[in-house]
Amino acid sequence: MRPVTLLLTAAVLAGACADLTVDESSQADLLGGLKDKTDNEDEPKDVRISWEAAEEVLELVDELGNVTNVPAAIYRDDLASDYVAYWLVEFNSSQYAVVSAGAQTGDDKVSTQGPLPSPISELDVTAEGYGKKCFRYLMLSPGGEMMCRDKIGKIVATTAEEMLQTGNYSGEDPRFEHAHEYIEQQRSELAALWAARAGEVAKTSFKADGHVVLPTDTNDVSSYTEIYIRLGGVIRMPVDEHTVSVKMGSSAQQKASDLRQYQTAVCRMLSSCNVDDDFKIDLSQKKTFLQLNYIEITISKDVPALFKRKQHIEFELRIQLSTGEIIVKHFSLDTAPSRQKRFKQYTSYSSWSYCSIRDESLFPSYWQHKIKKNCPVGCGPVAWAMVFGYYDRRSHDKTSTYGTGSQDLYRCGSDGTTGSKSCKAPKYSDDSRIRKYTERIAKTLGTFCINKQGATPAHKMDNIKGFFKSRQKSGHPTVHQTNNIWRLFARKSIARQTRKWLCQGWPVVVGSTEGGFLKWHYPVATKYKSRHRKWRRCFRFWGKNRCFKWHTQWHILMYTHQGSANTKTKWRGMSLHYAAIAPY
């Protein structure tokens, strides 16, 4: 039997795109027009958010809350100049997410996520501080480093601190005279990083999203991905102000009367069809959230008698674009009743599961400062300073829980390593003692300056063991690391070990590739979240469907303290080259 086909005809303005407009209250309308800041302000231009990005925003709304900003367009120099690669969206006036426009970026659907202020806000503030204004925002690297240009194309701000330490800049006058030259020098390296990211994402991300884009003259597809969904699940899809119709697929093995029976039964299960017409969606069920129009299809928990003997019911959702292109999403509905507790299950994902260190709010955010020869102190020393600062802070604030054994990790002397233990490690790098403390750790690790960056090879990160053991007065202090050399390619085994350590309650110093400007970087992970869904590959052969075994797609993000004055914390993917903990 061929799958039941539902045709959702929702005209959108361009390609796989829905519009984006700004209403009078400056809230996001994902089906209108947004002025692109890259153009002259006197001649605003409409830019469009992709259908895929709009769908992801709907999913994030359920997790993060209301959209509270005008989504900002982000471009990439390695893609077409008029292609918006990402959208930065703010939620609940507290969180932001950078959402990929589609598979063309080769990036995760959510590139980065974290608490406000967003990288764009920081770019605006930096540019305004030097009398400049951002007009176009660009993503520099898979690590989330960004920059912005003014309306004549000059770079006026960046989140990559090392760009300010190159050429003839000074910290007081970053005019970016050599920034373009510096980026050109990094272009081949950045291209390799984007290619590596695309290879990683291709294995897990868009492949399992279950949608295929068909050209205008194509009505069928030879192979596709099916998304697993259960009874009671909910599917949300962005649509516009147009009719939404349902159409049953034909099959050589079935009579027309049988097809009509299946069409009627499926419409009843989807609880979205017009009561008088099994081939149309009831438009009165269309919903609006912050002027975002969408369809919410709830799968009934009651299985019609026609499907009682079927383990899976296959169906398609088709979104007809104004260009004639069609987005097709394939689903396989499991009709077996579940004994598990029910929950709303948008696009068939499970709910999020979390693992975190205890009292994560006590974890400090330190950042690099410049020392000799205008070189930063190094991300490795900052990472260990944050870990020990966390142990000290929780030992002071919750002595009944953690005891006093960690209070010797940070003391009242000029460099934080001597004197009374009554001083508590600060929350931020806002005093000279914590900066000198970080410099002391840098000497212990053997951090050195190269290309005006503080570098700590992975095999030297273990040097912190003696420092830690001599100051941690309770438990059995030690240091564990996954490897003592920097792995050229990210490894899943390192990510698995990191998640294990986080679930045991230890902050993890992780090694990541931030891009051409922060090549090897050591942020600290303090928690992670994961969700999953099932999918399988299918193909059509001689009028019949053949499907392979089910796979599980995992969506895993970790929360890192970046050790940067610009981006202090963010949610990010777990593409890791190194990991270490200091347990006791």
C-alpha angles and dihedrals in degrees: 000000000000116000121270107256123215115193114207106189104197112158113217124185107247133012110308088343140119120196128255122214136171118233124209092269091055092244123143119270107184093195103057140054131298125196112242110227090211091077132070107285089231091059107045118193128208116239124189134223114224121246089241092054092047090052091051091049089056089054093048091050089065090053104035106025135237123000105248106178143049102266109247123223118235123193137193127223092219093058131062111300093236095046114104102215099184143014123214110213127183122213130201090345088279111070137044134198131194105217122199116235093223148302092307090078092057087219136117116280088247106036096184136351133185150125122305140296092074125214089254092056089051091050091051092050092047093049094046090050088065096041094261134119131217116233103163127030120207134192109227105186144002087258090070099255110154141185137184135218130209121238093276091054102258121139108246104166141013139180089217101096093192091067087068090055096055129088118353099333126129126199089248097049114032096171092158095226090154099032095102091050091048092052091049089054089053097043098098091046092049090048089055091050092050090048091051091049091049090052092052094045094046089064097056118008127053093014090070097043092093099227130121126185112221125197120244096264097049124092100172142033129219097213134018146157121255121210117215115233132173136218110283093027122139127222120199121194130173115240138169135230094290138105118281114208136184124222130185117226118236125233134194090224097056138064120239090246090055091050090053090052092052091046091054093046094050092047090054091051093050091053090212108092125106110264090229098042126041090197098061136066115232102249092201086073092062111116134209126211115181085339091306106135115214144155119236111200116192118200110226118236090219114087115211116238089247090067100038093109096043120095093196133026113203122206141158134224113209123195112196112210125209090250090059093254117132130214109210124196119188124206135185112204116209106217095193112111114246124227091201122101111273122244135165106276111194115199087352096288119142118239118274120274119203139203120184144163112258118268092007090176088072092061110111128227112222127170140197121276128191121263131164119004091006089290122144118246092245137259094250094061091044091052094053091043089057092049093050091041088056092051091049095046095050091045089056098041099040106027093156090060103036104021125221098282094106097050092092091063091081121026141175099262122111093268098032095250101089138041130040120354091218093096115095121218110256125247094234139023092263103125137056094242095064090045091053088045089057090048089053090054090048090058090049092052095044093238111181137188121254126164087354092300130113106242129195116178115221093246090060095052087081089064087084091074095087092047091051098043093051093053106034103085101187137055122007106304117204142135127247125189133179095227139353096222128061108257109230091216127039113256130212090216090063091050091049092051090048091054090048092052092047091052088052088057102253123130109236126219102216132193116226138163109243098180140266093321101044099031105172110018134181113206121163121245115212103171144359138202131205141185133173146196137188126247140164139192119247136181136190119237125174092345095308133103121238120187133189126220123300120265131196119233114203124203108198128174130178127207113230137188099220101202089230130123089219106045105024100173138003146158111250143161122279101245098144137175099180141011135186139172136193105215127175 
